[in-house]
Amino acid sequence: MCVKKIWIAPEDRVKRSDARVCALEEKVELGDVGATIVADRLTQLEKKLI
């Protein structure tokens, strides 16, 4: 029983860490999409000025 508890604790930590990493990856992807949209819009505005 004691060995099982010791083994489950690291697995739980890994699961929580994976969830945090996934959430951060999603935020980074959203940031990349937002940056691309802003860059495209900036390019469009620059073309209008020229």
Secondary structure, 3 states (H helix, E strand, C coil): CHHHHHHHHHHHHHHHHHHHHHHHHHHHHHHHHHHHHHHHHHHHHHHHHC
